[in-house]
Amino acid sequence: MREHNISKTPKRVGVFDSGAGGLTVVKSLLEHKLFDEIIYYGDTARVPYGPKDPATITRYALEALEFFKNFDIDLMITACNSVSAHALPELRAKAEFDVYGVIEPGVLALKNADLPLSSHILILGTKATVGSGLYQRGIYELGFKHIEAVATSLFVPIVEEGIFGGEVLQSALKHYLGSVKQPDAIILGCTHFPLIAESICNFFPNRPLLIHSGEAIAEYLENNGCSRYGKRDSQLKIFASENPEGLKLIAKKWLFG
């Protein structure tokens, strides 16, 4: 896990996601009040990223980087786990500001949870995230040996449709998790998944520890020097590659409803 102390207090952050899911990261950033302004960009025209190949994901991410250059941001967060898994080196090479992914903070959050190394850790994510093996390697390096990763790609369009419970979601849970051993902790390796976290937890007899990207990255930034005086509410601006008004309505419901 790479520790990186932030040299100056960033005032404006850009948050990038493949769609609406990254708003769960924005929610945590708003609660921690780390920034004066949050610029959110959802690539709603091309969601989901999970089934796409790494080269395509990287190309989309670099296009998002060009978008953020219009806003004089101090820091960028790739809320999308698929982008964090495949495009961070290219983004960091081309950006003039720090770029953070969400996988390393998620692994660190598991470390800080102080679970026994005999614990069963379940990783849920898209095909791109699970296929990268980054979560698995990071968790294995912590000393955990009982690690299971499941690509639950259908959860993304289900959440994008605003389905957070009911028969459709339960069928998807049974499809993906029906044969999975009771976990002690679940890494929610996609920004969409916190919105169905209760349904995921309730699927198992015993409630597992949940770790999700938003809280993990917010705590990571705060612990590495990203803080500001006064703790005023952050201003939020939302942009999208398609139907921005629709994304703003989702944000109003998810963040302030």
C-alpha positions as a LaTeX table, in Angstrom:
\begin{tabular}{lrrr}
\hline
Residue & $x$ (\AA) & $y$ (\AA) & $z$ (\AA) \\
\hline
Met1 & 0.00 & 0.00 & 0.00 \\
Arg2 & 1.51 & 3.26 & $-1.12$ \\
Glu3 & 1.32 & 6.00 & 1.49 \\
His4 & 1.28 & 9.49 & 0.01 \\
Asn5 & 1.05 & 12.64 & 2.09 \\
Ile6 & $-0.74$ & 15.46 & 0.31 \\
Ser7 & 1.60 & 18.42 & 0.11 \\
Lys8 & $-1.07$ & 21.13 & 0.07 \\
Thr9 & $-4.70$ & 21.39 & 1.03 \\
Pro10 & $-6.71$ & 20.72 & $-2.16$ \\
Lys11 & $-9.73$ & 22.96 & $-2.57$ \\
Arg12 & $-11.30$ & 21.55 & $-5.71$ \\
Val13 & $-11.54$ & 17.82 & $-6.45$ \\
Gly14 & $-12.69$ & 16.05 & $-9.58$ \\
Val15 & $-14.55$ & 12.75 & $-9.11$ \\
Phe16 & $-14.94$ & 10.49 & $-12.12$ \\
Asp17 & $-17.15$ & 7.44 & $-12.51$ \\
Ser18 & $-18.64$ & 5.40 & $-15.32$ \\
Gly19 & $-22.14$ & 6.50 & $-14.32$ \\
Ala20 & $-24.15$ & 7.35 & $-11.22$ \\
Gly21 & $-22.42$ & 4.91 & $-8.87$ \\
Gly22 & $-19.61$ & 7.30 & $-7.99$ \\
Leu23 & $-22.15$ & 9.45 & $-6.18$ \\
Thr24 & $-21.68$ & 7.04 & $-3.26$ \\
Val25 & $-18.08$ & 8.31 & $-3.10$ \\
Val26 & $-19.33$ & 11.89 & $-3.35$ \\
Lys27 & $-21.66$ & 11.24 & $-0.41$ \\
Ser28 & $-18.70$ & 10.26 & 1.80 \\
Leu29 & $-16.67$ & 13.25 & 0.61 \\
Leu30 & $-19.58$ & 15.57 & 1.43 \\
Glu31 & $-19.90$ & 14.05 & 4.89 \\
His32 & $-16.17$ & 14.48 & 5.61 \\
Lys33 & $-16.17$ & 18.06 & 4.23 \\
Leu34 & $-12.66$ & 17.74 & 2.80 \\
Phe35 & $-13.05$ & 20.09 & $-0.18$ \\
Asp36 & $-14.51$ & 23.49 & $-1.01$ \\
Glu37 & $-15.83$ & 22.20 & $-4.32$ \\
Ile38 & $-16.51$ & 18.77 & $-5.87$ \\
Ile39 & $-16.75$ & 18.44 & $-9.65$ \\
Tyr40 & $-18.47$ & 15.17 & $-10.54$ \\
Tyr41 & $-18.36$ & 13.67 & $-14.02$ \\
Gly42 & $-20.35$ & 10.55 & $-14.85$ \\
Asp43 & $-19.79$ & 8.90 & $-18.22$ \\
Thr44 & $-23.45$ & 7.94 & $-18.42$ \\
Ala45 & $-23.35$ & 7.50 & $-22.19$ \\
Arg46 & $-21.00$ & 4.50 & $-21.85$ \\
Val47 & $-21.90$ & 2.90 & $-18.52$ \\
Pro48 & $-21.06$ & 0.19 & $-17.50$ \\
Tyr49 & $-17.28$ & $-0.05$ & $-17.79$ \\
Gly50 & $-17.03$ & $-3.47$ & $-16.14$ \\
Pro51 & $-17.52$ & $-5.64$ & $-19.25$ \\
Lys52 & $-15.15$ & $-3.53$ & $-21.38$ \\
Asp53 & $-11.51$ & $-4.39$ & $-22.10$ \\
Pro54 & $-8.66$ & $-2.58$ & $-20.27$ \\
Ala55 & $-7.61$ & $-0.57$ & $-23.33$ \\
Thr56 & $-11.12$ & 0.83 & $-23.77$ \\
Ile57 & $-11.43$ & 1.62 & $-20.06$ \\
Thr58 & $-8.11$ & 3.46 & $-20.19$ \\
Arg59 & $-9.16$ & 5.45 & $-23.26$ \\
Tyr60 & $-12.38$ & 6.53 & $-21.58$ \\
Ala61 & $-10.49$ & 7.50 & $-18.43$ \\
Leu62 & $-8.02$ & 9.66 & $-20.37$ \\
Glu63 & $-10.93$ & 11.43 & $-22.04$ \\
Ala64 & $-12.34$ & 12.17 & $-18.58$ \\
Leu65 & $-8.95$ & 13.56 & $-17.58$ \\
Glu66 & $-9.15$ & 16.01 & $-20.50$ \\
Phe67 & $-12.61$ & 17.07 & $-19.26$ \\
Phe68 & $-11.27$ & 17.89 & $-15.80$ \\
Lys69 & $-8.50$ & 20.07 & $-17.23$ \\
Asn70 & $-11.21$ & 22.68 & $-17.81$ \\
Phe71 & $-11.79$ & 23.12 & $-14.06$ \\
Asp72 & $-8.36$ & 23.74 & $-12.52$ \\
Ile73 & $-8.83$ & 20.90 & $-10.03$ \\
Asp74 & $-6.23$ & 20.15 & $-7.36$ \\
Leu75 & $-6.87$ & 16.41 & $-7.15$ \\
Met76 & $-8.76$ & 13.70 & $-9.04$ \\
Ile77 & $-10.46$ & 10.60 & $-7.70$ \\
Thr78 & $-11.32$ & 7.72 & $-10.01$ \\
Ala79 & $-14.35$ & 6.47 & $-8.13$ \\
Cys80 & $-14.83$ & 3.68 & $-10.68$ \\
Asn81 & $-13.09$ & 0.53 & $-9.49$ \\
Ser82 & $-12.65$ & $-0.68$ & $-13.08$ \\
Val83 & $-10.73$ & 2.51 & $-13.90$ \\
Ser84 & $-8.74$ & 2.21 & $-10.68$ \\
Ala85 & $-7.83$ & $-1.35$ & $-11.67$ \\
His86 & $-6.65$ & $-0.61$ & $-15.21$ \\
Ala87 & $-5.99$ & 3.08 & $-15.92$ \\
Leu88 & $-4.23$ & 4.65 & $-12.92$ \\
Pro89 & $-0.65$ & 4.52 & $-14.30$ \\
Glu90 & $-1.68$ & 6.25 & $-17.54$ \\
Leu91 & $-3.77$ & 8.84 & $-15.71$ \\
Arg92 & $-0.97$ & 9.67 & $-13.29$ \\
Ala93 & 1.54 & 9.95 & $-16.13$ \\
Lys94 & $-0.58$ & 12.54 & $-17.98$ \\
Ala95 & $-2.17$ & 14.49 & $-15.11$ \\
Glu96 & $-0.69$ & 17.66 & $-13.61$ \\
Phe97 & $-2.36$ & 16.91 & $-10.29$ \\
Asp98 & $-2.54$ & 13.89 & $-7.97$ \\
Val99 & $-4.82$ & 11.06 & $-9.10$ \\
Tyr100 & $-6.21$ & 8.58 & $-6.59$ \\
Gly101 & $-7.97$ & 5.29 & $-7.14$ \\
Val102 & $-10.20$ & 3.45 & $-4.69$ \\
Ile103 & $-8.67$ & $-0.03$ & $-4.58$ \\
Glu104 & $-5.63$ & 0.73 & $-2.41$ \\
Pro105 & $-7.72$ & 2.65 & 0.15 \\
Gly106 & $-10.18$ & $-0.26$ & 0.24 \\
Val107 & $-7.40$ & $-2.73$ & 1.01 \\
Leu108 & $-6.03$ & $-0.40$ & 3.68 \\
Ala109 & $-9.49$ & $-0.11$ & 5.25 \\
Leu110 & $-9.59$ & $-3.90$ & 5.56 \\
Lys111 & $-6.16$ & $-3.84$ & 7.20 \\
Asn112 & $-7.33$ & $-1.22$ & 9.70 \\
Ala113 & $-10.36$ & $-3.34$ & 10.59 \\
Asp114 & $-8.04$ & $-5.73$ & 12.50 \\
Leu115 & $-9.85$ & $-8.89$ & 11.49 \\
Pro116 & $-8.22$ & $-12.27$ & 12.24 \\
Leu117 & $-6.14$ & $-13.44$ & 9.28 \\
Ser118 & $-8.25$ & $-16.61$ & 9.26 \\
Ser119 & $-11.28$ & $-14.53$ & 8.20 \\
His120 & $-13.08$ & $-15.27$ & 4.95 \\
Ile121 & $-12.93$ & $-12.18$ & 2.73 \\
Leu122 & $-15.39$ & $-11.80$ & $-0.14$ \\
Ile123 & $-14.72$ & $-9.33$ & $-2.97$ \\
Leu124 & $-17.63$ & $-8.22$ & $-5.14$ \\
Gly125 & $-16.93$ & $-6.24$ & $-8.31$ \\
Thr126 & $-17.27$ & $-6.03$ & $-12.06$ \\
Lys127 & $-15.51$ & $-8.41$ & $-14.43$ \\
Ala128 & $-12.82$ & $-5.80$ & $-15.09$ \\
Thr129 & $-12.12$ & $-5.22$ & $-11.40$ \\
Val130 & $-12.18$ & $-8.85$ & $-10.33$ \\
Gly131 & $-10.21$ & $-9.89$ & $-13.41$ \\
Ser132 & $-7.40$ & $-7.43$ & $-12.60$ \\
Gly133 & $-6.62$ & $-9.35$ & $-9.40$ \\
Leu134 & $-5.59$ & $-6.14$ & $-7.59$ \\
Tyr135 & $-7.92$ & $-6.58$ & $-4.63$ \\
Gln136 & $-6.98$ & $-10.25$ & $-4.32$ \\
Arg137 & $-3.23$ & $-9.54$ & $-4.36$ \\
Gly138 & $-3.50$ & $-6.63$ & $-1.96$ \\
Ile139 & $-5.56$ & $-8.64$ & 0.53 \\
Tyr140 & $-3.29$ & $-11.67$ & 0.19 \\
Glu141 & $-0.29$ & $-9.46$ & 0.98 \\
Leu142 & $-2.00$ & $-8.48$ & 4.23 \\
Gly143 & $-1.84$ & $-12.13$ & 5.26 \\
Phe144 & $-5.38$ & $-13.28$ & 4.50 \\
Lys145 & $-5.56$ & $-16.66$ & 2.81 \\
His146 & $-9.32$ & $-17.26$ & 2.53 \\
Ile147 & $-10.22$ & $-14.87$ & $-0.27$ \\
Glu148 & $-13.06$ & $-15.24$ & $-2.73$ \\
Ala149 & $-13.83$ & $-12.85$ & $-5.59$ \\
Val150 & $-17.09$ & $-12.84$ & $-7.52$ \\
Ala151 & $-17.82$ & $-10.74$ & $-10.61$ \\
Thr152 & $-21.36$ & $-9.45$ & $-10.01$ \\
Ser153 & $-21.71$ & $-7.29$ & $-13.10$ \\
Leu154 & $-25.52$ & $-7.35$ & $-13.24$ \\
Phe155 & $-25.67$ & $-5.39$ & $-9.99$ \\
Val156 & $-24.55$ & $-2.27$ & $-11.91$ \\
Pro157 & $-27.48$ & $-1.97$ & $-14.36$ \\
Ile158 & $-29.88$ & $-3.01$ & $-11.59$ \\
Val159 & $-28.73$ & $-0.06$ & $-9.46$ \\
Glu160 & $-28.67$ & 2.29 & $-12.46$ \\
Glu161 & $-32.36$ & 1.38 & $-12.95$ \\
Gly162 & $-33.05$ & 2.45 & $-9.36$ \\
Ile163 & $-33.76$ & $-1.09$ & $-8.14$ \\
Phe164 & $-32.49$ & $-1.47$ & $-4.57$ \\
Gly165 & $-34.64$ & $-4.41$ & $-3.45$ \\
Gly166 & $-37.34$ & $-6.81$ & $-4.58$ \\
Glu167 & $-37.48$ & $-9.89$ & $-6.78$ \\
Val168 & $-35.08$ & $-8.76$ & $-9.52$ \\
Leu169 & $-32.29$ & $-7.99$ & $-7.05$ \\
Gln170 & $-32.96$ & $-11.11$ & $-5.01$ \\
Ser171 & $-32.69$ & $-13.25$ & $-8.14$ \\
Ala172 & $-29.34$ & $-11.64$ & $-8.96$ \\
Leu173 & $-28.10$ & $-12.17$ & $-5.40$ \\
Lys174 & $-29.08$ & $-15.84$ & $-5.53$ \\
His175 & $-27.44$ & $-16.23$ & $-8.95$ \\
Tyr176 & $-24.10$ & $-14.80$ & $-7.84$ \\
Leu177 & $-23.94$ & $-15.62$ & $-4.13$ \\
Gly178 & $-26.03$ & $-18.77$ & $-3.75$ \\
Ser179 & $-22.98$ & $-21.02$ & $-3.37$ \\
Val180 & $-20.70$ & $-18.52$ & $-1.60$ \\
Lys181 & $-19.49$ & $-19.33$ & 1.91 \\
Gln182 & $-20.57$ & $-17.00$ & 4.73 \\
Pro183 & $-18.02$ & $-14.15$ & 4.62 \\
Asp184 & $-16.58$ & $-12.30$ & 7.59 \\
Ala185 & $-16.02$ & $-9.18$ & 5.49 \\
Ile186 & $-17.19$ & $-8.02$ & 2.07 \\
Ile187 & $-15.28$ & $-5.58$ & $-0.11$ \\
Leu188 & $-17.87$ & $-3.69$ & $-2.14$ \\
Gly189 & $-15.57$ & $-3.29$ & $-5.13$ \\
Cys190 & $-17.91$ & $-1.12$ & $-7.18$ \\
Thr191 & $-19.35$ & 2.28 & $-6.35$ \\
His192 & $-22.85$ & 1.09 & $-7.22$ \\
Phe193 & $-22.88$ & $-1.64$ & $-4.60$ \\
Pro194 & $-23.27$ & 0.45 & $-1.39$ \\
Leu195 & $-26.77$ & 1.28 & $-2.61$ \\
Ile196 & $-27.72$ & $-2.39$ & $-2.28$ \\
Ala197 & $-25.49$ & $-3.07$ & 0.72 \\
Glu198 & $-28.35$ & $-3.97$ & 3.04 \\
Ser199 & $-29.71$ & $-6.52$ & 0.59 \\
Ile200 & $-26.24$ & $-8.02$ & 0.20 \\
Cys201 & $-25.78$ & $-8.25$ & 3.97 \\
Asn202 & $-29.22$ & $-9.72$ & 4.54 \\
Phe203 & $-28.55$ & $-12.45$ & 2.01 \\
Phe204 & $-26.17$ & $-14.10$ & 4.50 \\
Pro205 & $-27.22$ & $-15.58$ & 7.88 \\
Asn206 & $-24.64$ & $-13.51$ & 9.80 \\
Arg207 & $-23.99$ & $-9.85$ & 9.05 \\
Pro208 & $-20.47$ & $-9.37$ & 7.62 \\
Leu209 & $-18.26$ & $-6.30$ & 7.89 \\
Leu210 & $-18.73$ & $-4.09$ & 4.83 \\
Ile211 & $-16.02$ & $-1.97$ & 3.23 \\
His212 & $-16.96$ & 0.38 & 0.40 \\
Ser213 & $-15.02$ & 2.76 & $-1.78$ \\
Gly214 & $-16.51$ & 6.04 & $-0.62$ \\
Glu215 & $-15.72$ & 5.81 & 3.06 \\
Ala216 & $-12.36$ & 4.15 & 2.36 \\
Ile217 & $-11.08$ & 6.90 & 0.05 \\
Ala218 & $-12.45$ & 9.70 & 2.27 \\
Glu219 & $-10.69$ & 8.30 & 5.34 \\
Tyr220 & $-7.52$ & 7.65 & 3.34 \\
Leu221 & $-7.35$ & 11.26 & 2.11 \\
Glu222 & $-8.14$ & 12.65 & 5.54 \\
Asn223 & $-5.43$ & 10.54 & 7.16 \\
Asn224 & $-2.87$ & 11.61 & 4.56 \\
Gly225 & $-3.14$ & 15.34 & 4.94 \\
Cys226 & $-6.32$ & 16.27 & 3.07 \\
Ser227 & $-8.19$ & 18.49 & 5.49 \\
Arg228 & $-9.33$ & 22.07 & 5.72 \\
Tyr229 & $-10.21$ & 24.58 & 8.36 \\
Gly230 & $-13.78$ & 25.54 & 9.14 \\
Lys231 & $-15.36$ & 22.38 & 7.71 \\
Arg232 & $-17.86$ & 24.28 & 5.59 \\
Asp233 & $-20.21$ & 22.31 & 3.36 \\
Ser234 & $-18.69$ & 21.44 & $-0.01$ \\
Gln235 & $-20.20$ & 22.84 & $-3.19$ \\
Leu236 & $-21.15$ & 20.17 & $-5.74$ \\
Lys237 & $-21.31$ & 20.50 & $-9.54$ \\
Ile238 & $-22.48$ & 17.56 & $-11.64$ \\
Phe239 & $-21.72$ & 16.83 & $-15.29$ \\
Ala240 & $-22.45$ & 13.84 & $-17.50$ \\
Ser241 & $-21.64$ & 12.63 & $-20.99$ \\
Glu242 & $-25.36$ & 11.98 & $-21.54$ \\
Asn243 & $-28.54$ & 13.21 & $-19.86$ \\
Pro244 & $-26.92$ & 15.41 & $-17.18$ \\
Glu245 & $-30.32$ & 16.47 & $-15.86$ \\
Gly246 & $-31.16$ & 12.83 & $-15.21$ \\
Leu247 & $-27.92$ & 12.40 & $-13.27$ \\
Lys248 & $-28.67$ & 15.52 & $-11.24$ \\
Leu249 & $-32.06$ & 14.09 & $-10.29$ \\
Ile250 & $-30.39$ & 10.86 & $-9.16$ \\
Ala251 & $-27.88$ & 12.87 & $-7.12$ \\
Lys252 & $-30.68$ & 14.83 & $-5.46$ \\
Lys253 & $-32.39$ & 11.57 & $-4.48$ \\
Trp254 & $-29.31$ & 9.64 & $-3.37$ \\
Leu255 & $-27.39$ & 12.45 & $-1.67$ \\
Phe256 & $-30.06$ & 14.70 & $-0.26$ \\
Gly257 & $-33.28$ & 12.69 & $-0.34$ \\
\hline
\end{tabular}
